Amino acid sequence: MNEIYKFWMVFAEAGTSPSVVHHVKFDAEKEAFRIADKTGKRTFVLESVCGYQVPKPEVVMFETSAHAPQEPRDSQ
């Protein structure tokens, strides 16, 4: 599995969802300051704590050994 590193994102009140990932906390703090200064809104630096992922399903081969049952035919 690939190493997943801690990251930070910036959220501004009444703004859109965060989309920029900062791998250096200081960079996120600078961006939060910039947005707060520009918009006059409170901004927050969000830090990743943990994550989840679903493993890829495993493909399994199986044998087919019996014939399908035959349906009875109408005798007309």
Secondary structure, 3 states (H helix, E strand, C coil): CCCCCCCEEEEECCCCCCCCCECCHHHHHHHHHHHHHHHCCCEEEEECCCCCCCCCCCCCCCCCCCCCCCCCCCCC
